[in-house]
Amino acid sequence: MSALNPVTIKNLRIARSLYDLVQSEIAPGTDLDPDAVWTAFGAIVETLGPENRRLLEVRARHEQEIDAWHEEQARERPGAALDPHAYKSFLTQIGYLVAEDDPFTITTKDVDPEISSIAGPQLVVPVDNARYALNAANARWGSLYDALYGTDVISEEDGAERGTAYNPVRGSRVVEWSERFLDDVVPLEEGLYSEVTEFLLEGGDGASRLVCELADGGRTRLADPSRFAGFQLEGGRLTSVLLLHHGLYIDLRIDRDHAVGKAHPAGVYDVVLESAVTTIQDCEDSVSAVDAEDKVLVYRNWLGIMKGTLTATLEKGAGTLTRRLNEDRTYRDPSGEELTLPGRSLLLVRNVGIHMYTDAVTTADGEPIPEGFLDALITSWAAIHDLRGNGASRNSRAGSVYIVKPKMHGPEEVLATVELFAHVEQALGLQTRTLKIGIMDEERRTTINLKECIRA
């Protein structure tokens, strides 16, 4: 055991630091008795543990059989090209390649639009680093101006160097690039964004339309008026114009008193893009969690994200800066109704694969348990705080927990994970299929059997 003074509950020995985390931080607010959950988890380990080992033995056997086949081919057919038909027949014979059944239809309910319908960037971040985890969660919205100014998208030629202080030449090129971008993705009926001197609302409550006043005194609208998604007002003047493109929002920030806005004809001081709509908070490859204390850090940070309490303090200049999860963004839609958009990425959590074992929890005789079992239990338990709305913000508005499962070898391993999730749901009192599995297509046996993996 990786920690002294373990706590014994039925057939499990739990590292004291992990037990205390659950007892004092995870369980409160979930209406679950920790000892009862640990007891149920012990039954999961007893029931599913042997199958986990069997699946790993199948992996090892397949590797040995495939190695032996290639060695035999090299002896019997030296220098000859591999015969794909013979190879496929062999892989089918040993069960590596499974028979593909009839086509099927699959549907999943209670899925957030970030998973089901919105196409956008996805980040992966080590959850044991609070600063990185928060930055990634907050990357749903980002300044296009900042992204352009700080990268080589904008050339540094002809006086547009980045330097250490603000360069107005470079700044003007950022604005020009952004306006061309807007012309391309949300074009005006007539004219260009560079010609807009003011954004206005036309029409009364329930029928607001965006009107753009141009430098020549004319007025124009969006070529597609449905791209106008919302706005913010302050003192009767627009401070935000919300546009929509391919399901992703574009927020034109307006303030004529802002240092950047003063130089813009329409007072636009930034263009904020909806970007990373999903983020995988990673308990696997991007972290190094080798003992109970490491796992506690991983789980505590994930818990803080689910409760909305995680913070990270960093030095900036002569002072300090505290990072926390962004709040939701509130607008009025064209009909005048309140429109609230998530301020953060929809978060998934990646557990470890079936091949990893941990001594943060062991059996009564000291045998490590599958680490993926523990990840499934604790990350799901922590996510109950989100499901119950215990925090200041919500992650899944559909009431689901998204668990990315890596390095699975074929349909049998997917089925075993589905069964594990079902047992965890029962142990935690969750509705069936609250836990959504994300099948990572990263192992050859999953790739060539992907249809049957999804069927499982």
C-alpha positions as a printed Julia matrix, in Angstrom:
456×3 Matrix{Float64}:
   0.0     0.0     0.0
   1.34    3.39   -1.01
   0.22    5.12    2.2
   0.47    4.29    5.86
  -2.5     3.58    8.08
  -4.94    2.27    5.47
  -8.64    2.02    6.26
 -10.2    -1.43    5.94
 -13.8    -1.67    4.75
 -15.04   -5.19    4.1
 -12.69   -6.67    1.48
 -10.83   -3.44    0.67
  -7.89   -1.58    2.16
  -8.06    2.11    1.25
  -5.17    4.54    1.55
  -5.92    6.94    4.4
  -5.45   10.05    2.24
  -7.95    8.77   -0.32
 -10.42    7.68    2.33
 -10.23   11.12    3.97
 -10.75   12.88    0.63
 -13.93   10.93    0.04
 -15.13   11.25    3.62
 -14.62   14.98    4.04
 -14.77   16.45    0.51
 -16.42   14.18   -2.06
 -19.25   12.5    -0.13
 -20.76   15.56    1.62
 -23.54   16.94   -0.55
 -24.13   13.69   -2.45
 -26.4    11.97    0.11
 -24.24    8.87   -0.12
 -22.8     6.96    2.82
 -19.08    6.51    2.1
 -18.76    3.15    3.81
 -21.77    1.81    1.92
 -20.28    2.97   -1.39
 -16.9     1.45   -0.55
 -18.65   -1.81    0.32
 -20.44   -1.77   -3.04
 -17.14   -0.98   -4.72
 -15.55   -3.97   -3.03
 -18.24   -6.13   -4.59
 -17.44   -4.58   -7.98
 -13.77   -5.48   -7.58
 -14.66   -9.06   -6.63
 -17.17   -9.44   -9.46
 -15.37   -7.72  -12.34
 -11.72   -8.02  -11.29
 -11.26  -11.56  -12.67
 -12.67  -10.52  -16.06
 -10.23   -7.6   -16.19
  -7.32  -10.01  -15.71
  -8.74  -12.41  -18.29
  -8.94   -9.63  -20.86
  -5.3    -8.75  -20.24
  -4.4   -12.42  -20.7
  -6.23  -12.36  -24.04
  -4.12   -9.36  -25.05
  -0.92  -11.19  -24.13
  -2.01  -14.35  -25.95
  -2.87  -12.42  -29.1
   0.51  -10.7   -29.04
   2.31  -14.04  -28.72
   0.22  -15.63  -31.49
   0.76  -12.71  -33.87
   4.5   -12.64  -33.17
   4.71  -16.39  -33.79
   2.77  -16.11  -37.06
   5.08  -13.42  -38.42
   8.14  -15.41  -37.38
   6.74  -18.45  -39.16
   6.03  -16.42  -42.29
   9.58  -15.07  -42.24
  10.96  -18.62  -42.05
   8.68  -20.17  -44.67
   8.48  -17.23  -47.08
  11.7   -15.26  -46.6
  11.61  -11.92  -48.37
   8.03  -12.4   -49.6
   5.41   -9.7   -49.2
   2.79  -10.26  -46.56
  -0.29  -12.05  -47.87
  -3.21   -9.88  -46.64
  -5.81  -12.61  -47.2
  -3.84  -15.16  -45.2
  -3.21  -12.58  -42.48
  -6.89  -11.67  -42.23
  -7.84  -15.34  -42.04
  -5.32  -15.87  -39.25
  -6.52  -12.83  -37.26
 -10.1   -14.08  -37.57
  -9.1   -17.58  -36.5
  -7.49  -16.39  -33.26
 -10.39  -14.03  -32.47
  -8.41  -10.82  -32.95
 -10.68   -9.82  -35.82
 -14.33  -10.46  -34.98
 -17.21  -11.08  -37.35
 -19.1    -7.95  -38.31
 -22.81   -8.29  -37.64
 -25.73   -6.62  -39.41
 -26.02   -2.81  -39.54
 -27.68   -1.25  -36.52
 -28.98    2.06  -35.24
 -27.88    3.47  -31.91
 -29.16    6.5   -30.05
 -28.06    8.04  -26.78
 -30.32   10.27  -24.73
 -29.44   13.13  -22.38
 -26.43   14.24  -24.42
 -25.25   17.85  -24.39
 -25.15   19.67  -27.74
 -21.38   20.08  -27.43
 -21.22   16.31  -27.92
 -24.2    15.74  -30.19
 -24.33   18.66  -32.6
 -21.7    21.4   -32.16
 -18.44   20.88  -34.04
 -15.52   22.66  -32.4
 -12.01   22.26  -31.01
 -11.35   19.9   -28.11
  -8.51   20.26  -25.61
  -6.82   17.66  -23.42
  -5.25   18.86  -20.19
  -3.61   17.24  -17.14
  -6.14   17.58  -14.34
  -3.43   17.41  -11.67
  -2.25   20.9   -12.71
  -4.91   23.28  -11.45
  -3.73   26.24  -13.51
  -3.68   24.27  -16.76
  -6.99   22.59  -15.97
  -8.67   25.95  -15.37
  -7.13   27.55  -18.45
  -8.44   24.72  -20.61
 -11.9    24.77  -19.05
 -12.04   28.52  -19.68
 -10.87   28.21  -23.29
 -14.41   28.07  -24.61
 -14.23   31.81  -25.26
 -11.11   33.56  -26.47
 -10.02   36.91  -27.85
  -9.38   36.83  -31.58
  -7.46   40.08  -31.21
  -5.09   38.54  -28.64
  -4.65   35.36  -30.68
  -3.74   37.32  -33.8
  -1.53   39.87  -32.08
   0.59   37.26  -30.31
   1.15   34.85  -33.2
   2.67   34.81  -36.66
  -0.73   34.94  -38.34
   0.06   38.64  -38.51
   3.4    39.36  -40.18
   5.97   41.44  -38.29
   7.11   43.17  -41.46
   6.85   46.91  -42.12
   6.76   48.06  -38.52
   4.34   45.42  -37.19
   6.74   43.82  -34.7
   5.29   42.29  -31.54
   7.84   43.82  -29.18
   7.31   44.23  -25.44
   4.86   47.13  -25.59
   1.66   47.58  -27.57
   2.39   48.31  -31.23
  -0.49   50.29  -32.85
   0.68   49.29  -36.33
   0.35   45.64  -35.45
  -2.9    46.38  -33.64
  -4.43   47.93  -36.76
  -3.49   44.88  -38.8
  -5.17   42.66  -36.21
  -8.36   44.7   -36.62
  -8.12   44.53  -40.41
  -7.67   40.75  -40.34
 -10.62   40.37  -37.96
 -12.87   42.49  -40.16
 -12.0    40.4   -43.2
 -12.83   37.3   -41.16
 -16.25   38.74  -40.31
 -16.83   39.66  -43.95
 -16.22   36.02  -44.81
 -18.23   34.19  -42.12
 -21.09   36.61  -41.33
 -21.18   38.97  -44.33
 -23.24   42.13  -44.52
 -25.95   42.61  -47.1
 -23.97   45.56  -48.45
 -20.6    46.99  -47.5
 -17.81   45.7   -45.28
 -17.25   45.56  -41.54
 -14.35   47.99  -41.96
 -16.94   50.56  -43.13
 -19.25   50.16  -40.12
 -19.35   53.2   -37.83
 -22.1    52.04  -35.49
 -24.1    48.93  -34.64
 -27.75   49.64  -33.91
 -30.92   47.78  -33.0
 -34.03   48.29  -35.08
 -37.53   47.28  -34.07
 -39.21   46.95  -30.7
 -39.33   44.23  -28.08
 -39.78   40.84  -29.63
 -38.4    41.76  -33.04
 -34.96   43.36  -32.68
 -32.86   43.42  -35.84
 -29.22   44.37  -36.22
 -28.55   47.42  -38.35
 -25.08   48.64  -39.31
 -24.46   52.3   -40.07
 -21.77   52.8   -42.7
 -19.18   55.54  -43.19
 -21.01   56.89  -46.25
 -24.16   57.44  -44.18
 -25.96   54.4   -45.54
 -27.3    51.51  -43.52
 -27.08   47.77  -44.04
 -28.02   44.52  -42.35
 -26.59   41.03  -42.17
 -26.86   39.12  -45.44
 -28.48   36.38  -43.34
 -30.44   38.07  -40.52
 -30.72   34.76  -38.63
 -26.99   35.05  -37.83
 -27.84   37.79  -35.32
 -28.11   35.84  -32.07
 -28.17   38.39  -29.28
 -26.86   41.55  -27.69
 -25.96   43.38  -24.5
 -27.02   46.93  -23.69
 -25.68   49.47  -21.23
 -27.27   52.87  -20.92
 -29.27   52.23  -24.06
 -26.16   51.6   -26.17
 -24.94   48.28  -27.52
 -21.94   46.89  -25.69
 -22.05   43.49  -27.38
 -23.3    42.09  -30.67
 -23.62   38.31  -30.7
 -23.36   36.56  -34.06
 -23.63   32.89  -34.97
 -21.68   30.81  -37.48
 -21.91   27.01  -37.8
 -23.33   26.75  -34.29
 -20.49   28.76  -32.74
 -20.88   32.28  -31.38
 -18.91   35.42  -32.22
 -19.11   38.27  -29.71
 -18.28   41.78  -30.93
 -17.31   43.75  -27.82
 -18.06   47.48  -28.06
 -16.76   50.3   -25.87
 -15.77   53.66  -27.33
 -13.93   54.56  -24.13
 -11.71   51.47  -24.3
  -8.12   52.09  -25.43
  -8.63   49.87  -28.48
 -12.27   50.82  -29.03
 -11.39   54.51  -29.28
  -9.44   53.81  -32.45
 -12.21   51.78  -34.09
 -14.95   53.57  -36.09
 -17.68   51.49  -34.42
 -15.97   51.24  -31.02
 -15.21   47.52  -31.33
 -12.41   46.73  -28.92
 -12.39   42.94  -29.33
 -13.84   40.04  -31.25
 -14.4    37.09  -28.91
 -14.82   33.66  -30.48
 -16.44   30.56  -29.06
 -13.68   28.02  -29.51
 -12.89   24.97  -27.35
 -16.4    23.67  -26.78
 -15.15   20.5   -25.06
 -12.13   19.71  -22.9
 -10.89   16.36  -21.63
  -9.65   16.66  -18.06
  -7.07   13.9   -18.07
  -6.33   11.34  -15.34
  -4.29    9.24  -17.77
  -1.34    9.88  -20.09
  -0.73   13.57  -19.43
  -0.43   13.06  -15.67
   1.93   11.0   -13.55
  -0.24    9.6   -10.77
   1.62    6.62   -9.35
   0.49    6.43   -5.74
  -2.4     7.38   -3.47
  -1.19   10.93   -2.9
  -0.94   11.52   -6.65
  -4.43   10.1    -7.18
  -5.81   12.29   -4.41
  -4.47   15.4    -6.16
  -6.04   14.29   -9.45
  -9.39   13.56   -7.81
  -9.37   16.72   -5.67
  -8.82   18.95   -8.69
 -11.57   17.19  -10.65
 -13.86   17.58   -7.63
 -13.03   21.3    -7.46
 -13.96   21.68  -11.1
 -17.24   19.82  -10.63
 -18.09   22.0    -7.61
 -16.81   25.19   -9.24
 -14.39   25.86   -6.38
 -11.0    25.11   -7.94
  -8.6    28.06   -8.03
  -4.96   28.58   -8.93
  -2.81   31.51   -7.86
   0.11   32.64   -9.99
   2.55   35.51   -9.95
   2.07   38.22  -12.55
   4.37   41.2   -12.48
   4.67   42.48   -8.93
   1.4    40.92   -7.83
  -0.58   37.72   -7.98
  -3.47   36.56  -10.1
  -6.1    34.02   -9.09
  -7.56   31.82  -11.79
 -11.03   30.31  -11.39
 -13.75   28.96  -13.64
 -15.4    31.55  -15.85
 -19.02   32.44  -15.23
 -21.73   31.93  -17.83
 -22.33   34.71  -20.35
 -25.71   36.45  -20.39
 -27.27   38.29  -23.33
 -30.68   39.18  -24.72
 -31.76   37.3   -27.81
 -33.47   39.19  -30.68
 -36.87   38.53  -29.11
 -35.75   40.2   -25.88
 -35.56   36.99  -23.84
 -32.56   36.27  -21.65
 -29.95   34.11  -23.37
 -27.39   32.36  -21.18
 -24.4    30.68  -22.81
 -21.88   28.44  -21.04
 -18.75   30.28  -20.04
 -16.71   27.09  -19.95
 -15.99   24.07  -22.11
 -18.13   21.02  -21.59
 -15.77   18.83  -19.58
 -15.08   15.15  -20.08
 -12.81   13.15  -17.8
 -10.39   10.54  -19.09
  -9.88    7.5   -16.88
  -6.94    5.1   -17.25
  -7.1     1.96  -19.37
  -7.79   -1.56  -18.14
  -4.09   -2.46  -18.04
  -3.26   -0.19  -15.09
  -3.39   -1.34  -11.47
  -3.12    0.78   -8.32
  -2.29    0.18   -4.69
  -4.21    3.28   -3.57
  -6.87    0.66   -2.9
  -6.02   -3.02   -2.49
  -7.86   -6.19   -1.72
  -7.77   -7.5     1.84
  -4.7    -9.58    1.0
  -2.85   -6.56   -0.4
  -3.38   -7.12   -4.13
  -3.64   -3.92   -6.23
  -6.97   -3.36   -7.95
  -7.65   -2.17  -11.51
  -6.97    1.56  -11.47
  -9.71    2.14  -14.03
 -12.23    0.76  -11.53
 -11.15    3.36   -8.98
 -11.14    6.17  -11.56
 -14.66    5.27  -12.65
 -15.94    5.33   -9.07
 -14.25    8.5    -7.81
 -14.56   10.68  -10.92
 -18.25    9.76  -11.18
 -18.83   10.35   -7.48
 -17.24   13.79   -7.71
 -19.4    14.57  -10.75
 -22.56   14.04   -8.69
 -21.98   17.56   -7.36
 -22.46   18.84  -10.9
 -25.48   16.62  -11.52
 -27.11   17.92   -8.33
 -26.26   21.56   -9.07
 -24.16   21.94   -5.94
 -21.73   24.38   -7.53
 -21.93   27.9    -8.86
 -21.99   26.65  -12.44
 -23.11   23.57  -14.34
 -21.01   21.35  -16.55
 -23.56   19.02  -18.15
 -26.94   20.63  -18.62
 -28.23   17.29  -19.89
 -27.41   15.51  -16.64
 -24.63   13.24  -17.91
 -21.06   12.39  -16.96
 -18.7    11.9   -19.89
 -15.88    9.42  -19.26
 -13.27    8.91  -21.96
 -11.91    5.36  -21.86
  -8.55    4.86  -23.59
  -6.54    1.94  -24.92
  -9.33   -0.59  -25.22
  -8.61   -3.62  -27.42
 -11.79   -4.59  -29.19
 -15.47   -5.18  -28.35
 -14.92   -7.42  -25.32
 -13.04   -4.69  -23.49
 -15.66   -2.1   -24.43
 -18.39   -4.39  -23.11
 -16.45   -4.9   -19.87
 -16.21   -1.12  -19.44
 -19.93   -0.71  -20.11
 -20.6    -3.3   -17.4
 -18.23   -1.5   -15.03
 -20.05    1.79  -15.58
 -23.4     0.09  -14.95
 -22.12   -1.27  -11.62
 -20.73    2.15  -10.65
 -24.07    3.79  -11.48
 -25.78    1.32   -9.19
 -23.27    1.86   -6.39
 -23.73    5.65   -6.62
 -27.5     5.6    -7.08
 -27.31    7.11  -10.56
 -29.85    6.55  -13.27
 -28.89    3.98  -15.88
 -26.67    5.42  -18.62
 -25.87    8.6   -16.72
 -22.23    7.67  -17.35
 -21.44    8.1   -21.03
 -18.48    6.2   -22.44
 -16.15    7.84  -24.93
 -14.46    5.06  -26.89
 -10.97    6.15  -27.89
 -10.14    4.74  -31.31
  -6.41    4.47  -30.68
  -5.65    0.73  -30.59
  -5.49   -1.43  -33.72
  -7.9    -4.05  -32.44
 -10.48   -1.36  -31.71
  -9.95    0.35  -35.07
 -10.54   -2.78  -37.16
 -13.5    -3.84  -34.98
 -14.92   -0.36  -34.4
 -18.46   -1.15  -35.52
 -18.69   -4.03  -33.04
 -17.1    -1.89  -30.32
 -19.9     0.64  -30.75
 -22.46   -2.17  -30.76
 -21.12   -3.41  -27.41
